[in-house]
Every structure is written in structure tokens, then in C-alpha cells.
């Protein structure tokens, strides 16, 4: 107990590790529900568009 700063640092470190473990457990236990996006997210389509028709296969 001659170096109280070392004990304080160890306590803060242990508390931060415990907090990280707690956040991981809470995040795994209470997962978020998926939000309806309507096919777009930030004005970007979520699905790849269909490829254009190949002109070489088109009948004249």
C-alpha cells in the first residue's frame, strides 16, 4: 500500500475490463430488432440490380 496510485490504476483498469465484459453480455442478450429499410439504406440499394440484357443474344 505504499503506492496508492498503482492500486488506483489497477482498480480503474479492472473496472474498465469489467465494464467491457458487461457491455458485451448486455449487447448479446438484448439484440436490436431489424428496422424496415424498404430496399434502400442511405439512398443506396441493398440488392444488386439485374444485369442488362446482352445485345449479342438479341434476335434481329
N, C-alpha and C positions, 0 to 999 in steps of 0.2 A: 504494500500500500504506500510505498514511498513515491511512486509516480502516478498520481491521480489522473493525469492527462492520458496515460496509456490505458488505464481502466475505462476512462470515459470514451476514448476512441474505440476500444474493443466493444463496449456496450452499444455505441452508435452503429458499428459495423454489424453486430449481431441483430440489432433491431431492424436494420435495413434488409438483411437477408431474410429475416422472419416476415417482413412486410412484402418482399418479393414473392415468397412462397405463398403467403396468404392471398395475394392478388392473382397468382396463377390458379390456385384452388378455387377461388370465387369465380374467376373467368371461365373455368371449365365446368363448374356446377351450374352457373346461370348464363347459358349461351343466349346470344341475341337472336331474335326471330328475323328471318329474311324479309326485307322490305320489297314491296312490289315495284318493279322498275319500268315495266311497260316496254321492254326491249331496248331501252337506252339507259346509259349511265354517263352523266356529264356530257350529254349530246353526242356520245359515241355509241354505235350499235354494239349490242352484246353478242350477236351472232354474225358469222361471216356471210356476206352476201353471196347469192348464187353466181357462179361464173357466167360470163356472157356466152351466147351460142357461138360455136365455131363456124366461121364463114366458109371454110373448106368443105364442111359437111352439108352445107345448104344446097338444095336441089335448084338448078336454074329454071 
